[in-house]
Amino acid sequence: MAVRMKGKSLASLKDLTREEIEEILKTSELLKLQILRGQAH
C-alpha cells in the first residue's frame, strides 16, 4: 500500500477518498512505529 502510494503524484492525492487517506496515514504511522522500535533495540 505505502509503496504504491509513492508512485502517485500529489495531484492525484486530491482524488483519494477520506477512507483511503485515513488508511494511508494509519499505514505510515505503523511504519514509523516499526522504524522507531527497530532503532531503539
Secondary structure, DSSP 8 states (H G I E B T S, - for coil): -HHHHHTS-HHHHTTS-HHHHHHHHHHHHHHHHHHHHHHH-
